[in-house]
Amino acid sequence: MVLPIVILLLFGIMEFGRIFNAYLIITNAAREGARAGVVGASDAAIRSAATATAGTLDTVAMSVYITPASYLRVRGASLTVEIEYPVRVFTPVINNFTGDPFVVNARTTMRVE
């Protein structure tokens, strides 16, 4: 009687760990992309830096948004790199609560040097 609840709790902890891991990875990727952009990299180089840092994630599924475009960046202005990544939820009951896929967002803003 208690076993289904324990199993659901265990799988919930594992799903949370997978989602949190993806969040940490894309947060670091957004930070690396923003750092590349504020020192003068192009939009393609920013995307490349962000996806290179993504490590174990599927970089094809990762969406990278850069604001403003490279020709509008001036010294002292803000540069924002936002990354969205869909995480598939495998546990059947949990995906009813979280949605499948669960989209994880990370945004980093830095000042252009």
DSSP file (Angstrom, degrees, kcal/mol; ACC not computed):
  #  RESIDUE AA STRUCTURE BP1 BP2  ACC     N-H-->O    O-->H-N    N-H-->O    O-->H-N    TCO  KAPPA ALPHA  PHI   PSI    X-CA   Y-CA   Z-CA
    1    1 A M              0   0    0      0, 0.0     4,-0.4     0, 0.0     0, 0.0   0.000 360.0 360.0 360.0 -37.7    0.0    0.0    0.0
    2    2 A V     >  +     0   0    0      1,-0.2     4,-2.2     2,-0.1     3,-0.4   0.721 360.0  80.9 -85.7 -23.0    2.8    2.4    0.8
    3    3 A L  H  > S+     0   0    0      1,-0.2     4,-2.7     2,-0.2     5,-0.2   0.872  88.3  51.7 -56.7 -45.2    5.1    1.1   -2.0
    4    4 A P  H  > S+     0   0    0      0, 0.0     4,-2.3     0, 0.0    -1,-0.2   0.883 111.3  48.7 -61.2 -35.8    3.4    3.1   -4.9
    5    5 A I  H  > S+     0   0    0     -4,-0.4     4,-2.3    -3,-0.4    -2,-0.2   0.913 112.4  47.6 -68.8 -41.7    3.8    6.3   -2.9
    6    6 A V  H  X S+     0   0    0     -4,-2.2     4,-2.5     2,-0.2    -1,-0.2   0.912 112.8  48.8 -64.6 -43.0    7.5    5.6   -2.1
    7    7 A I  H  X S+     0   0    0     -4,-2.7     4,-2.7     2,-0.2     5,-0.2   0.918 111.8  49.1 -63.8 -43.5    8.2    4.8   -5.7
    8    8 A L  H  X S+     0   0    0     -4,-2.3     4,-2.2    -5,-0.2    -2,-0.2   0.902 111.9  49.2 -62.1 -41.2    6.4    8.0   -6.9
    9    9 A L  H  X S+     0   0    0     -4,-2.3     4,-2.0     2,-0.2    -2,-0.2   0.905 111.5  49.5 -64.2 -41.8    8.4   10.0   -4.4
   10   10 A L  H  X S+     0   0    0     -4,-2.5     4,-1.9     2,-0.2    -2,-0.2   0.927 112.6  45.9 -63.6 -46.2   11.6    8.4   -5.6
   11   11 A F  H  X S+     0   0    0     -4,-2.7     4,-2.6     1,-0.2    -1,-0.2   0.854 109.9  55.9 -66.9 -33.5   10.9    9.0   -9.2
   12   12 A G  H  X S+     0   0    0     -4,-2.2     4,-2.4    -5,-0.2    -1,-0.2   0.894 106.8  49.5 -63.0 -40.0    9.9   12.6   -8.4
   13   13 A I  H  X S+     0   0    0     -4,-2.0     4,-2.0     2,-0.2    -2,-0.2   0.897 111.7  48.9 -65.2 -40.4   13.3   13.2   -6.7
   14   14 A M  H  X S+     0   0    0     -4,-1.9     4,-2.1     2,-0.2    -2,-0.2   0.917 111.6  48.2 -67.1 -42.3   15.0   11.8   -9.8
   15   15 A E  H  X S+     0   0    0     -4,-2.6     4,-2.5     1,-0.2     5,-0.2   0.912 110.7  51.5 -64.1 -41.8   13.0   13.9  -12.2
   16   16 A F  H  X S+     0   0    0     -4,-2.4     4,-2.8     1,-0.2    -1,-0.2   0.906 109.2  51.5 -60.5 -40.4   13.7   17.0  -10.1
   17   17 A G  H  X S+     0   0    0     -4,-2.0     4,-2.2     2,-0.2    -2,-0.2   0.896 110.0  48.4 -63.4 -40.9   17.4   16.2  -10.2
   18   18 A R  H  X S+     0   0    0     -4,-2.1     4,-2.1     2,-0.2    -2,-0.2   0.918 114.3  45.7 -65.7 -43.0   17.4   15.9  -14.0
   19   19 A I  H  X S+     0   0    0     -4,-2.5     4,-2.1     2,-0.2    -2,-0.2   0.915 113.8  48.5 -66.8 -42.5   15.5   19.2  -14.4
   20   20 A F  H  X S+     0   0    0     -4,-2.8     4,-2.4    -5,-0.2    -1,-0.2   0.879 109.4  53.3 -66.1 -37.4   17.8   21.0  -11.9
   21   21 A N  H  X S+     0   0    0     -4,-2.2     4,-2.2    -5,-0.2    -1,-0.2   0.924 109.4  48.3 -61.3 -45.1   20.9   19.6  -13.6
   22   22 A A  H  X S+     0   0    0     -4,-2.1     4,-2.5     1,-0.2     5,-0.2   0.892 110.5  52.7 -62.5 -38.9   19.6   21.0  -17.0
   23   23 A Y  H  X S+     0   0    0     -4,-2.1     4,-2.1     1,-0.2    -2,-0.2   0.925 109.6  47.8 -62.7 -44.9   18.9   24.4  -15.3
   24   24 A L  H  X S+     0   0    0     -4,-2.4     4,-1.9     1,-0.2    -1,-0.2   0.902 112.5  49.5 -63.0 -40.8   22.4   24.6  -13.9
   25   25 A I  H  X S+     0   0    0     -4,-2.2     4,-2.2     1,-0.2    -2,-0.2   0.926 113.4  44.1 -66.4 -45.4   24.0   23.7  -17.3
   26   26 A I  H  X S+     0   0    0     -4,-2.5     4,-2.4     2,-0.2    -1,-0.2   0.806 109.8  57.0 -74.2 -25.7   22.0   26.2  -19.3
   27   27 A T  H  X S+     0   0    0     -4,-2.1     4,-2.0    -5,-0.2    -1,-0.2   0.930 110.7  43.9 -64.2 -44.2   22.6   28.9  -16.7
   28   28 A N  H  X S+     0   0    0     -4,-1.9     4,-2.4     2,-0.2    -2,-0.2   0.884 112.7  52.6 -66.2 -38.4   26.3   28.4  -17.1
   29   29 A A  H  X S+     0   0    0     -4,-2.2     4,-2.4     2,-0.2    -2,-0.2   0.898 109.2  49.2 -65.0 -40.3   25.9   28.3  -20.9
   30   30 A A  H  X S+     0   0    0     -4,-2.4     4,-2.5     2,-0.2    -1,-0.2   0.897 111.2  50.3 -64.7 -39.7   24.0   31.6  -20.9
   31   31 A R  H  X S+     0   0    0     -4,-2.0     4,-2.3     2,-0.2    -2,-0.2   0.915 112.0  46.6 -64.9 -43.0   26.7   33.1  -18.7
   32   32 A E  H  X S+     0   0    0     -4,-2.4     4,-2.1     2,-0.2    -2,-0.2   0.891 112.9  49.9 -67.0 -39.3   29.5   31.9  -21.0
   33   33 A G  H  X S+     0   0    0     -4,-2.4     4,-2.0     2,-0.2    -2,-0.2   0.915 111.8  47.8 -64.2 -42.8   27.6   33.2  -24.1
   34   34 A A  H  X S+     0   0    0     -4,-2.5     4,-2.3     2,-0.2    -2,-0.2   0.898 110.2  52.3 -65.1 -40.1   27.0   36.6  -22.5
   35   35 A R  H  X S+     0   0    0     -4,-2.3     4,-0.8     1,-0.2    -1,-0.2   0.900 109.6  49.0 -63.6 -39.7   30.7   36.8  -21.5
   36   36 A A  H  <>S+     0   0    0     -4,-2.1     5,-1.9     1,-0.2     3,-0.4   0.891 112.4  49.8 -65.0 -37.9   31.8   36.1  -25.1
   37   37 A G  H ><5S+     0   0    0     -4,-2.0     3,-1.4     1,-0.2    -2,-0.2   0.861 104.5  55.5 -70.6 -36.7   29.3   38.7  -26.4
   38   38 A V  H 3<5S+     0   0    0     -4,-2.3    75,-2.1     1,-0.3    -1,-0.2   0.689 104.3  54.8 -74.5 -15.5   30.4   41.5  -24.1
   39   39 A V  T 3<5S-     0   0    0     -4,-0.8    -1,-0.3    -3,-0.4    -2,-0.2   0.335 132.8 -83.8 -98.1   8.1   34.0   41.2  -25.2
   40   40 A G  T < 5S+     0   0    0     -3,-1.4    -3,-0.2     1,-0.2    -2,-0.1   0.561  74.3 149.7 113.4   9.0   33.1   41.6  -28.9
   41   41 A A      < -     0   0    0     -5,-1.9    -1,-0.2    -6,-0.1     2,-0.0  -0.370  44.9-114.6 -74.4 154.9   32.0   38.3  -30.2
   42   42 A S     >  -     0   0    0      1,-0.1     4,-2.2    -2,-0.1     5,-0.2  -0.258  32.5 -99.3 -78.2 172.4   29.4   38.0  -33.0
   43   43 A D  H  > S+     0   0    0      1,-0.2     4,-2.5     2,-0.2     5,-0.2   0.893 125.3  51.7 -60.9 -40.2   26.0   36.4  -32.6
   44   44 A A  H  > S+     0   0    0      1,-0.2     4,-2.2     2,-0.2    -1,-0.2   0.890 110.0  48.7 -64.6 -38.7   27.3   33.1  -34.1
   45   45 A A  H  > S+     0   0    0      2,-0.2     4,-2.5     1,-0.2    -1,-0.2   0.850 109.7  52.6 -69.7 -34.0   30.2   33.1  -31.8
   46   46 A I  H  X S+     0   0    0     -4,-2.2     4,-2.4     2,-0.2    -2,-0.2   0.939 111.0  46.4 -65.1 -46.7   27.9   33.7  -28.8
   47   47 A R  H  X S+     0   0    0     -4,-2.5     4,-2.6     1,-0.2     5,-0.2   0.899 112.9  50.8 -61.2 -40.3   25.7   30.8  -29.8
   48   48 A S  H  X S+     0   0    0     -4,-2.2     4,-2.1     2,-0.2    -2,-0.2   0.907 110.4  48.3 -64.5 -42.6   28.8   28.6  -30.4
   49   49 A A  H  X S+     0   0    0     -4,-2.5     4,-1.2     2,-0.2    -2,-0.2   0.889 113.3  48.4 -65.3 -38.9   30.2   29.5  -26.9
   50   50 A A  H  X S+     0   0    0     -4,-2.4     4,-0.7     1,-0.2    -2,-0.2   0.922 114.4  43.9 -68.4 -44.1   26.8   28.7  -25.3
   51   51 A T  H  < S+     0   0    0     -4,-2.6     3,-0.4     1,-0.2     4,-0.3   0.824 109.4  56.9 -72.8 -29.3   26.4   25.4  -27.0
   52   52 A A  H >< S+     0   0    0     -4,-2.1     3,-0.6     1,-0.2    -1,-0.2   0.821 108.3  48.2 -68.2 -29.3   30.0   24.4  -26.4
   53   53 A T  H 3< S+     0   0    0     -4,-1.2    -1,-0.2     1,-0.2    -2,-0.2   0.637  89.7  84.2 -82.9 -15.1   29.4   24.9  -22.7
   54   54 A A  T ><  +     0   0    0     -4,-0.7     3,-1.9    -3,-0.4     2,-0.3   0.619  65.6 174.0 -69.5 -12.5   26.2   22.8  -22.7
   55   55 A G  T <   +     0   0    0     -3,-0.6    -1,-0.2    -4,-0.3     4,-0.2  -0.196  65.0  18.4  53.3-104.6   28.1   19.6  -22.4
   56   56 A T  T 3  S+     0   0    0     -2,-0.3    -1,-0.3     2,-0.1     2,-0.1   0.530 103.9  98.5 -83.0  -7.4   25.7   16.7  -21.9
   57   57 A L  S <  S-     0   0    0     -3,-1.9     2,-1.0     1,-0.1     3,-0.1  -0.407  86.5-102.2 -81.0 158.0   22.5   18.4  -23.2
   58   58 A D    >>  -     0   0    0      1,-0.2     3,-0.8    -2,-0.1     4,-0.6  -0.700  32.8-164.6 -77.6 105.3   21.1   18.1  -26.7
   59   59 A T  T 34 S+     0   0    0     -2,-1.0    -1,-0.2     1,-0.2     3,-0.2   0.694  82.7  65.1 -71.1 -17.9   22.3   21.3  -28.3
   60   60 A V  T 34 S+     0   0    0      1,-0.2    -1,-0.2    -3,-0.1    -2,-0.0   0.861 103.5  46.8 -69.9 -34.9   19.9   20.9  -31.2
   61   61 A A  T <4 S+     0   0    0     -3,-0.8     2,-0.3    25,-0.1    -1,-0.2   0.623  93.1  99.2 -80.3 -13.4   17.0   21.3  -28.8
   62   62 A M     <  -     0   0    0     -4,-0.6     2,-0.5    -3,-0.2    23,-0.2  -0.601  61.2-154.0 -81.1 130.8   18.5   24.3  -27.1
   63   63 A S  E     -A   84   0A   0     21,-2.8    21,-2.3    -2,-0.3     2,-0.5  -0.915   6.8-164.0-106.6 128.2   17.2   27.8  -28.2
   64   64 A V  E     -A   83   0A   0     -2,-0.5     2,-0.4    19,-0.2    19,-0.2  -0.955   3.7-170.8-115.9 123.4   19.6   30.7  -27.8
   65   65 A Y  E     -A   82   0A   0     17,-3.3    17,-2.9    -2,-0.5     2,-0.5  -0.951   3.3-165.2-115.7 131.8   18.2   34.3  -27.9
   66   66 A I  E     -A   81   0A   0     -2,-0.4    15,-0.2    15,-0.2     4,-0.1  -0.966  11.2-140.3-121.9 127.8   20.5   37.3  -28.0
   67   67 A T  E    S+A   80   0A   0     13,-2.6    13,-3.4    -2,-0.5     2,-0.1  -1.000  76.2  22.6-132.6 131.1   19.4   40.9  -27.4
   68   68 A P  S    S-     0   0    0      0, 0.0    -1,-0.1     0, 0.0     5,-0.1   0.683  92.2-112.7 -81.3 174.2   20.4   43.3  -28.9
   69   69 A A    >   -     0   0    0     -2,-0.1     3,-1.8     1,-0.1     4,-0.5  -0.224  34.7-101.4 -65.3 161.5   21.7   42.2  -32.3
   70   70 A S  G >  S+     0   0    0      1,-0.3     3,-0.8     2,-0.2    -1,-0.1   0.806 120.1  55.4 -60.4 -33.3   25.5   42.6  -32.9
   71   71 A Y  G 3  S+     0   0    0      1,-0.2    -1,-0.3     3,-0.0    -2,-0.0   0.620 107.0  52.0 -77.5  -9.7   25.2   45.8  -35.0
   72   72 A L  G <  S+     0   0    0     -3,-1.8     2,-0.4     2,-0.0    -1,-0.2   0.441  82.3 111.0-101.4  -1.4   23.3   47.5  -32.1
   73   73 A R    <   +     0   0    0     -3,-0.8     2,-0.3    -4,-0.5     6,-0.1  -0.603  41.4 173.9 -80.0 127.5   25.8   46.8  -29.3
   74   74 A V    >   -     0   0    0     -2,-0.4     3,-2.0     4,-0.1    38,-0.3  -0.903  43.2 -80.3-127.3 158.7   27.7   49.8  -28.0
   75   75 A R  T 3  S+     0   0    0     -2,-0.3    38,-0.2     1,-0.3     3,-0.1  -0.350 116.5  18.9 -60.4 130.8   30.0   50.1  -25.1
   76   76 A G  T 3  S+     0   0    0     36,-2.4    -1,-0.3     1,-0.4    37,-0.1   0.214  97.3 117.2  93.1 -13.7   28.2   50.3  -21.8
   77   77 A A    <   -     0   0    0     -3,-2.0    35,-3.3    34,-0.1    -1,-0.4  -0.366  69.7-101.4 -80.7 165.9   24.9   48.9  -23.1
   78   78 A S  E     - B   0 111A   0     33,-0.2     2,-0.4    -3,-0.1    33,-0.2  -0.663  26.7-159.9 -90.5 143.9   23.4   45.7  -21.8
   79   79 A L  E     - B   0 110A   0     31,-3.2    31,-2.5    -2,-0.3     2,-0.5  -0.992   8.2-163.7-121.1 128.5   23.6   42.4  -23.6
   80   80 A T  E     -AB  67 109A   0    -13,-3.4   -13,-2.6    -2,-0.4     2,-0.5  -0.954   7.3-171.1-117.6 129.7   21.2   39.6  -22.7
   81   81 A V  E     -AB  66 108A   0     27,-2.7    27,-2.4    -2,-0.5     2,-0.4  -0.982   9.7-174.8-117.4 121.2   21.6   36.0  -23.6
   82   82 A E  E     -AB  65 107A   0    -17,-2.9   -17,-3.3    -2,-0.5     2,-0.4  -0.956   3.3-167.3-119.5 135.5   18.5   33.8  -22.9
   83   83 A I  E     -AB  64 106A   0     23,-2.9    23,-2.1    -2,-0.4     2,-0.4  -0.975   3.7-167.7-124.5 134.1   18.5   30.0  -23.3
   84   84 A E  E     +AB  63 105A   0    -21,-2.3   -21,-2.8    -2,-0.4    21,-0.2  -0.968   8.6 178.8-117.8 137.1   15.5   27.7  -23.4
   85   85 A Y  E     - B   0 104A   0     19,-2.4    19,-3.0    -2,-0.4     2,-0.5  -0.976  21.8-138.5-140.7 124.8   15.8   24.0  -23.1
   86   86 A P  E     - B   0 103A   0      0, 0.0     2,-0.6     0, 0.0    17,-0.2  -0.708  16.0-159.2 -84.3 127.0   13.0   21.4  -23.1
   87   87 A V  E     - B   0 102A   0     15,-3.0    15,-2.8    -2,-0.5     2,-0.3  -0.922  15.7-132.0-106.5 121.0   13.5   18.6  -20.6
   88   88 A R        -     0   0    0     -2,-0.6     2,-0.6    13,-0.2    12,-0.1  -0.535  14.0-145.3 -70.7 132.7   11.6   15.4  -21.2
   89   89 A V        -     0   0    0     -2,-0.3     6,-0.1     1,-0.1    -1,-0.0  -0.904  15.3-174.6-101.2 119.9    9.8   14.1  -18.1
   90   90 A F        +     0   0    0     -2,-0.6    -1,-0.1     4,-0.0    10,-0.0   0.736  54.7  92.6 -90.3 -24.8    9.8   10.3  -18.2
   91   91 A T     >  -     0   0    0      1,-0.1     4,-2.0   -80,-0.1    -2,-0.0  -0.602  69.4-144.4 -76.7 122.6    7.7    9.5  -15.1
   92   92 A P  T  4 S+     0   0    0      0, 0.0     4,-0.4     0, 0.0    -1,-0.1   0.864  93.8  40.8 -58.8 -43.5    4.0    9.1  -16.3
   93   93 A V  T >> S+     0   0    0      1,-0.2     3,-0.9     2,-0.2     4,-0.5   0.882 114.0  52.5 -74.5 -37.3    2.3   10.6  -13.2
   94   94 A I  H >> S+     0   0    0      1,-0.2     4,-2.1     2,-0.2     3,-1.3   0.856  99.0  62.6 -69.6 -34.9    4.7   13.4  -12.7
   95   95 A N  H 3X S+     0   0    0     -4,-2.0     4,-1.6     1,-0.3    -1,-0.2   0.696  93.7  65.0 -67.8 -14.8    4.5   14.7  -16.3
   96   96 A N  H <4 S+     0   0    0     -3,-0.9    -1,-0.3    -4,-0.4    -2,-0.2   0.819 110.0  37.6 -69.6 -30.3    0.8   15.4  -15.7
   97   97 A F  H << S+     0   0    0     -3,-1.3    -2,-0.2    -4,-0.5    -1,-0.1   0.845 127.9  31.6 -87.3 -38.5    1.9   18.0  -13.1
   98   98 A T  H  < S-     0   0    0     -4,-2.1    -3,-0.2     1,-0.1    -2,-0.2   0.733 104.2-122.7 -93.8 -23.9    4.9   19.5  -14.9
   99   99 A G     <  -     0   0    0     -4,-1.6    -3,-0.1    -5,-0.3    -2,-0.1   0.053  34.0 -76.8  88.8 151.0    4.0   19.1  -18.5
  100  100 A D  S    S+     0   0    0      1,-0.3   -12,-0.1   -12,-0.1     2,-0.1  -0.946 118.8  26.4-131.6 112.9    6.0   17.2  -21.0
  101  101 A P  S    S-     0   0    0      0, 0.0     2,-0.6     0, 0.0    -1,-0.3   0.489  84.6-149.6 -85.8 157.6    8.5   18.6  -22.0
  102  102 A F  E     -B   87   0A   0    -15,-2.8   -15,-3.0    -2,-0.1     2,-0.5  -0.837  17.4-139.8 -89.8 118.6    9.2   20.9  -19.1
  103  103 A V  E     -B   86   0A   0     -2,-0.6     2,-0.5   -17,-0.2   -19,-0.0  -0.710  13.6-159.7 -89.3 123.7   10.9   24.0  -20.5
  104  104 A V  E     -B   85   0A   0    -19,-3.0   -19,-2.4    -2,-0.5     2,-0.4  -0.871   8.2-163.3-103.2 131.8   13.8   25.4  -18.5
  105  105 A N  E     +B   84   0A   0     -2,-0.5     2,-0.3   -21,-0.2   -21,-0.2  -0.889  11.2 179.2-116.9 145.6   14.9   29.0  -19.0
  106  106 A A  E     -B   83   0A   0    -23,-2.1   -23,-2.9    -2,-0.4     2,-0.4  -0.989   4.6-173.3-142.2 138.6   18.0   30.8  -18.1
  107  107 A R  E     -B   82   0A   0     -2,-0.3     2,-0.4   -25,-0.2   -25,-0.2  -0.998   3.5-174.4-136.1 135.1   18.9   34.5  -18.8
  108  108 A T  E     -B   81   0A   0    -27,-2.4   -27,-2.7    -2,-0.4     2,-0.4  -0.997   3.8-167.5-129.9 132.8   22.1   36.4  -18.2
  109  109 A T  E     +B   80   0A   0     -2,-0.4     2,-0.3   -29,-0.2   -29,-0.2  -0.980  13.5 168.1-120.8 130.3   22.6   40.1  -18.7
  110  110 A M  E     -B   79   0A   0    -31,-2.5   -31,-3.2    -2,-0.4     2,-0.4  -0.930  36.4-106.2-135.5 160.0   26.0   41.8  -18.8
  111  111 A R  E     -B   78   0A   0     -2,-0.3   -33,-0.2   -33,-0.2     2,-0.2  -0.729  37.9-113.6 -89.3 134.3   27.3   45.2  -19.8
  112  112 A V              0   0    0    -35,-3.3   -36,-2.4    -2,-0.4   -73,-0.1  -0.462 360.0 360.0 -68.0 131.5   29.2   45.4  -23.0
  113  113 A E              0   0    0    -75,-2.1    -1,-0.1    -2,-0.2   -38,-0.1   0.440 360.0 360.0 -87.4 360.0   32.9   46.3  -22.5
